[in-house]
Amino acid sequence: MLRPSSTQILKNGESNYSLVIAVARRAREIIDTANEEKTVVVANPVKTAVEQFAKNEYRLIEDPSLRKK
């Protein structure tokens, strides 16, 4: 898969910052799961997380009350 741009992943004014945080959290989940299962992570977890967001396997949910006014 080609590397998706943030504009392809983000919808309806979602922020780039929120995407970065969500991808980092998902990558940490991938690493933690691998450690719990005592498996080796072959693929880069950040790349895997970005691909999962691009394929809509995971969604970015922002709290509208935290947005700047």
C-alpha positions, 0 to 999 in steps of 0.5 A: 500500500502506498503511504496515505496522506493525512488528508486521505485519512482525516474527515470533516475538519479533524486535526492532524494533531489528533491523528498523530496521537491516535496513531501513536496510541495504536502503535503502542497497543500493537507493541504491548499486545506483542509483548504480552503474547511474547511475539516479535513485531516484524512490521513497523508498528507506526506504519501498521497503525497508519494503514489501519486508520487508512483502511478504516479498521480504526477510527479517529474520534475527537471530543468536540468540546476540546476544540479551540473556539 
